[in-house]
Amino acid sequence: MKKNKKIIVVVFVMLLTVSIALAYFVGRTLLDGKGANTTVTTANIHGATLKVEGELNFNAEGMLPGHKDISRIKVTATGNNELIPYNLIWTGNNTLATNLKFTVYKTSSQIETSSTCKKHDEQVSGGRKLYETCEIKNESQMGEVLTTGTIRSSSESIKVELAKDEFINATPDGQVVYYYIIIEYPNENNDQYPQDKGGSFNGVINAEASDTKPDINIIAAYIEQEDGKYEKTDDIPQSGYTINPDMSVCNNEALPGYDYKNKRVYFEKLTKSGTECELYFDKIYTGANLLSDMKKLKSTNCPTEQNGEVTVTGIETSQKLICSAPDDDGESYYFRGTTNNNWVKFGQTSTGEDIWWRIIRVNGDGTIRLIYAGEGPVPTENGVNALNSKMYNKSAEDNTYVGYYYGSASQKTYDLTHTNEHISNIATKVDEWFVGTKLDETPYISQIDENAGFCNDRKVATNNHGSTIYKNTGYGKDITIYGAYDRFMEKNSTSMGTVQNPTLKCAQKDKDLFTVESSNQGNHKLENPVGLITADEVVLAGGFAGQNNTSYWLNTGTYYWTMSPSEFSGSTADVFRVDDNGNLGAPYVGNNAPGVRPVINLKADTKFIFYNEDNKGTTSNPYIVTD
């Protein structure tokens, strides 16, 4: 009996020893938390709304010491360009016996990230050592550490400041910042397991107002003068100027802007006190200034005008001209020849590329007519097409198909043929492009004039072109010459004229001037305030029907459609296009070689900035539309 008793005692002692060793090195824990769920909290701070989306992710079953999780918290501030100070707060429970560590990063853009952990099982004297090592994906892209701290162990609810005295500019569209927060269950190499087993971690993140005001020191402010130079000023301008974003600089990565509606400077990415800035203010250049400059610079050797009729005697290959011609709203000023100072930047693509345009003319009502010229940091010399190889209409065997919108084929009257009942293929593509680039959304649509229209001149010829084959009824398969072709042909001849008479007026405004529903003129058929250039505008710019010209500014070396019908030949409906050699040709509407260069009109009070007074309107110093 004594011998058996001795054996039992030895076994008991060995088990006790092993138990102590495992407890020392093993830190498995089971958490009952809500960290994987996304919540939304909102706070009203100083008249702005801060929405906080996300929650701390820390819910790993069976985790070991060294475990890490990462969470993304999105903060959106909506307001009236007010700089909002706030603290980012976590409120919740950590009933683990172990304090948790946190590290916070802050970025202006969303980063793809995750936590990958590897479990380790090491044999050590007296037992096994289990722990984890973790890697955070794209941690290097998160920038510098914003804050670090501890979420202490507590049986009661606690508050933890994850980020203190943050600043965000609350904009009408909502300014967004992202916080990336790493939570770590530290490997303390002590007896964590018994105390932490069954512990929980859960809570909610929100924003609370901070009493700290941003510390901004404007070292100097400079205002642009008439000669384009800058002079130092003690007063921030209240109107007529805008901040030059390229020249104005701040430390701490803050970005200055100016809200003229409320007459105050604001700052984006302002995250630290002690920020110092030098501000440069450019004169705001308006559509009225552009028109005034064009009137002053009007050339003397432009196409002649008499009794409202413009006479063009050929192409323009070498001169840079500013000329004028009457339109339905007054006198329009247009660019002609080899001009290179009519470049504009307005809008951005979905990928953030600048959209480039060229000014065709300032209309008689002061609105500014632009044609698409490309995307990206630097445009090609004369511009490109927004869309390539598009048929104007998929059918061509009737007069109706010369229409930007059209009626029905095989009708017996002009009016039934041209009812604008159906949208053309080319109009559909233009609309899709316009919406796809988000020009129909704020802030761009507010700067586009919705009253101006685009003329699809379907008035039939009134001149006798020396042949009885032209019935000029405008319906069915009757051979018909339309407005622009009538003006470009030799009088009483079937030949293309050596003198051409383009016009900026639309003969049948109720039928052929395409406008949106809100316009006070035209046919109100358009879904969006966008169209195409007319053949008449091409001739005024330096082109010519039937003659090559690779030198004038509208030639891109590619084909693209105009909006002007040419004729129904008896078998096909034909519409003018600019050819790859600059000629104004007229293929049938089913031809899919031409591309598309959309045209819009900016409001008369459009505001522009440019880099300096010299050579404004060039690709290196373009007119930049600003709100």
Secondary structure, 3 states (H helix, E strand, C coil): CHHHHHHHHHHHHHHHHHHHHHHHHCCCECCCCCCCCCCEEEEEECCEEEEEECCCCCCCCCECCCCEEEEEEEEEEECCCEEEEEEEEEEEEECCCCCEEEEEEEECCCCCCCEEEEEEEEEECCEEEEEEEEEECCHHHHCCEEEEEEECCEEEEEEEEEEEEEEEEEECCCEEEEEEEEEECCCCCCCCHHHHCCCCEEEEEEEEECCCCCCEEEEEEEEECCCCCEEEECCCCCCCEEECCCCCEECCCCEEEEECCCCEEEEECCCCCCEEEEEEEEECEEHHHHHHHHHHCCCCCCCEEECCEEEECCCCCCCEEEEEEEECCEEEEEEEECCCCCEEEEEECCCCCEEEEEEEEECCCCCEEEEEEEECCCCCCCCCCCECCCCCCCCCCCHHHHCCEECCCCCCCHHHHCCCCEECHHHHHHHHHHHHCCCCCCCCHHHECCCCCEECCCCECCCCCCCCCCCCCCCCCCCEEEHHHHHHECCCCCCECCCECCCECCCCHHHHEECECCCCCCCCCECCCCECCCHHHHHHHCCCECCCCCCCCCCCCCCEEEEEEEEECCCCEEEEEECCCCCEECCECCCCCCEECCEEEECCCCEEECCCCCCCCECCECEEEEC
